[in-house]
Amino acid sequence: MTQQTPQAPPTEPELTGVRNFRDVAGLPTADGRSVAPGRLFRSGHLAHATAEDAAFLSTLGLHTVFDFRNEADRAFEGLDVELPGTRNVHIPLNDPADGKEFWKLVRSGDLATLREMLGDGKAAARMSDSYRKMIVQRAPEHSRIVHALAEDSVPALMHCAAGKDRAGLSIAVSLLAVGVEREAIEADYVKSNEPHRRYKVHRSSTAPDGMSPAVMELLSPLFDARVDYLRAAFAQMDETYGSVEGYLTEGLKLSAGTRELLRARLLTQG
């Protein structure tokens, strides 16, 4: 597989058919280093990338694109566009709003049904709970991801549907493994709330109450990147494994040697 030399764009590009794209560069580690440019990227899915988007992505020298969508996502949105010389690795992770019937209600349910399903904090609680479950239930997948980064997958791009939850947590786990400070991880995570990054909410044109303010308020916890969700994941690491370090060593089976390889691949040289 041939690879181009990674190039960090001087400014963040505005991609037409790809939401929430960014280089996870410059985030500081506890030992004074930082994530190097052009090593780790994140975005929403690539299924709707335009020819111009694909041409830009091809300049990044990507070795691997990690697609965390499930089969329902891929059926609804389509498969990623092919990027020459880039490996696509499909690792399905939990969708925080998982369930065909649940999404059917989100897209076409009336206000009363949505209020019963999502109101009174239920939507936010569902999201936090899903992040906790991903820590416990998807440790093997996250282990596979960070070991792949250490072995041969950098430069890498990680995405799910919106590039917010499954990709956001996988990016957070990868950054924790190389010692990035938690506050910096949280600051990058909430960037997904910026208007030009947000996932476009789809509601049926015949849905009762359409996209009224009341409906959008009920749906907003599902489409927000709330720091409480990420902190719920961190709390689950502590509760299940005793600490973040316990999660990395016991949950992800990361050895000291593998973590050093990860640092060499993702961080500036100290």
C-alpha positions in Angstrom: 0.0 0.0 0.0 1.6 3.3 -1.1 1.3 6.3 1.2 1.8 10.0 0.5 3.6 12.1 3.0 1.1 13.4 5.6 0.3 17.1 5.2 -1.3 19.2 7.9 -3.6 21.8 6.3 -2.6 25.3 7.3 -6.2 26.0 8.1 -9.1 23.7 8.8 -10.9 23.0 5.5 -14.6 23.4 4.9 -15.5 20.1 3.4 -18.8 20.0 1.5 -20.1 16.5 2.1 -18.2 15.6 5.3 -19.2 17.0 8.6 -17.2 17.6 11.7 -13.7 17.0 10.1 -10.6 18.1 12.1 -7.0 17.2 12.8 -6.6 16.3 16.4 -3.3 18.2 16.6 -1.7 20.3 19.3 -3.5 18.8 22.3 -1.0 18.8 25.2 0.2 15.8 27.2 1.0 15.7 30.9 4.8 15.3 30.0 4.9 18.5 27.9 4.5 17.0 24.5 1.5 17.4 22.1 -0.3 15.5 19.4 1.6 16.0 16.2 -0.2 17.4 13.1 -1.2 15.1 10.4 -1.4 11.9 12.6 -4.9 11.6 13.9 -8.1 13.0 12.3 -11.8 12.7 13.1 -15.0 13.4 11.2 -18.5 12.3 10.4 -19.0 9.6 7.7 -17.4 9.9 4.3 -20.4 8.4 2.3 -21.4 11.8 0.9 -17.9 13.2 0.3 -17.7 15.2 -2.9 -14.9 14.7 -5.5 -13.3 17.8 -4.0 -13.6 16.4 -0.5 -12.0 13.1 -1.5 -9.2 14.9 -3.3 -8.4 16.9 -0.2 -8.6 13.8 2.0 -6.2 12.0 -0.4 -3.5 14.6 0.3 -3.4 13.6 4.0 -1.5 10.4 3.4 -4.1 8.4 5.4 -3.1 4.8 6.1 -6.4 3.8 7.7 -10.0 5.1 7.9 -11.8 3.6 10.9 -15.5 3.4 10.3 -17.4 2.8 13.6 -20.9 2.8 12.1 -23.3 -0.1 12.4 -25.0 -1.8 9.4 -28.1 0.3 9.9 -26.0 3.5 9.6 -24.3 2.2 6.5 -27.5 1.1 4.9 -29.1 4.6 5.6 -26.1 6.7 4.7 -24.1 4.5 2.3 -20.5 3.3 2.3 -17.5 5.6 2.5 -16.1 6.9 -0.7 -12.9 5.0 -1.7 -9.6 6.9 -1.1 -6.8 5.5 -3.2 -4.1 3.8 -1.1 -6.1 4.0 2.1 -7.3 1.0 4.1 -10.9 1.1 5.4 -11.4 -0.8 8.7 -15.0 -1.4 9.8 -15.4 -1.8 13.6 -19.0 -1.3 14.6 -19.6 0.3 18.0 -22.8 0.9 19.9 -24.9 3.7 18.6 -26.0 5.8 21.6 -29.4 6.0 20.0 -29.3 2.4 18.9 -32.4 0.6 17.8 -34.3 0.7 14.5 -37.6 1.4 16.3 -36.0 4.2 18.4 -34.7 5.9 15.3 -38.0 5.5 13.5 -39.6 7.4 16.4 -36.9 10.1 16.3 -37.5 10.6 12.6 -41.3 10.4 12.5 -42.7 10.4 16.0 -45.2 13.0 17.2 -44.5 15.4 20.0 -46.3 13.5 22.7 -44.5 10.3 21.9 -41.1 12.1 21.8 -41.9 13.8 25.1 -42.6 10.5 26.7 -39.5 8.8 25.3 -37.0 11.7 25.7 -38.4 14.2 28.1 -37.6 14.9 31.8 -33.9 14.2 31.2 -34.4 10.7 29.6 -32.6 11.6 26.4 -29.5 12.9 28.2 -29.5 9.9 30.6 -29.7 7.5 27.6 -26.7 9.2 26.1 -24.6 9.0 29.3 -25.6 5.4 29.9 -24.5 4.5 26.3 -21.1 6.0 26.9 -20.7 4.0 30.1 -21.8 0.8 28.2 -19.2 1.5 25.5 -16.4 1.5 28.1 -17.5 -1.9 29.5 -18.9 -3.6 26.4 -16.6 -2.4 23.7 -13.2 -2.7 25.5 -12.1 -5.4 23.0 -12.9 -3.0 20.0 -11.2 -0.1 21.6 -8.2 -2.3 22.4 -8.1 -3.3 18.7 -8.2 0.3 17.7 -5.3 1.5 19.9 -3.2 -1.5 19.1 -3.8 -0.9 15.4 -2.6 2.7 15.8 0.5 1.5 17.5 1.3 -1.0 14.8 0.7 0.4 11.4 -2.4 2.6 11.0 -1.1 6.2 11.3 -2.1 8.6 9.8 -5.6 7.6 10.7 -9.1 9.0 10.4 -11.8 7.9 12.8 -15.5 8.4 12.1 -18.9 7.2 12.9 -22.1 8.8 11.6 -21.8 12.3 13.1 -18.2 12.0 14.3 -19.4 12.9 17.8 -20.1 9.9 20.0 -18.5 6.6 18.8 -15.7 8.5 17.1 -15.5 11.0 19.9 -15.1 8.3 22.6 -12.6 6.3 20.5 -10.5 9.5 19.9 -10.7 10.2 23.7 -9.5 6.7 24.5 -6.6 7.0 22.1 -5.6 10.3 23.5 -5.8 9.0 27.1 -3.4 6.2 26.0 -0.7 8.7 25.0 -1.2 10.9 28.1 -3.2 13.8 26.7 -4.7 15.9 29.5 -8.3 15.2 30.2 -9.3 18.9 30.0 -7.8 19.1 26.4 -9.7 15.9 25.4 -12.9 17.5 26.7 -12.2 20.7 24.8 -11.8 18.9 21.6 -14.8 16.8 22.1 -17.2 19.7 22.6 -16.0 21.3 19.3 -18.6 19.0 17.7 -21.3 21.4 18.9 -20.1 24.2 16.6 -22.8 24.9 14.0 -20.8 24.0 10.9 -19.9 20.6 12.5 -23.2 19.4 13.7 -25.0 16.4 12.3 -28.0 17.3 10.2 -31.2 16.1 12.0 -33.4 14.2 9.6 -37.2 14.2 10.2 -39.8 12.9 7.8 -41.5 15.5 5.8 -44.8 14.0 7.0 -43.8 13.8 10.7 -46.3 15.3 13.1 -45.0 18.6 14.5 -42.1 18.4 12.0 -39.0 20.1 13.3 -40.8 22.5 15.6 -38.9 24.1 18.5 -40.5 21.8 21.0 -39.4 18.7 18.9 -35.9 20.0 18.4 -35.5 20.7 22.1 -36.4 17.1 22.9 -34.0 15.8 20.3 -31.1 18.1 21.2 -29.5 15.8 23.8 -29.1 13.1 21.2 -27.2 15.5 18.8 -25.2 17.5 21.4 -21.7 16.7 22.4 -22.2 17.3 26.2 -19.1 17.0 28.3 -21.2 15.1 30.9 -21.4 12.2 28.4 -17.7 12.0 28.1 -17.3 12.3 31.9 -19.7 9.5 32.4 -17.3 7.3 30.4 -14.4 8.4 32.5 -16.4 7.7 35.6 -17.1 4.2 34.3 -13.4 3.6 33.8 -12.8 4.4 37.5 -15.8 2.3 38.7 -14.9 -0.8 36.6 -11.1 -0.7 36.5 -10.2 1.5 39.5 -8.7 4.3 37.4 -8.0 5.4 33.8 -4.6 3.6 34.1 -6.5 0.4 35.1 -8.7 0.8 32.1 -5.8 1.2 29.8 -3.8 -1.7 31.2 -6.5 -4.2 32.1 -9.4 -3.2 29.8 -7.4 -2.4 26.7 -4.4 -4.7 27.5 -2.0 -2.0 26.7 1.6 -2.8 27.6 4.2 -0.1 28.4 5.9 -1.0 25.1 2.8 -0.5 23.1 2.0 2.8 24.7 5.5 4.0 23.9 4.9 3.0 20.3 1.7 5.0 20.3 3.5 8.0 21.7 6.1 7.7 19.0 3.4 7.6 16.3 1.0 10.3 17.6 3.1 12.8 19.5 5.7 15.4 18.8 9.1 14.3 19.7 9.9 15.5 23.2 
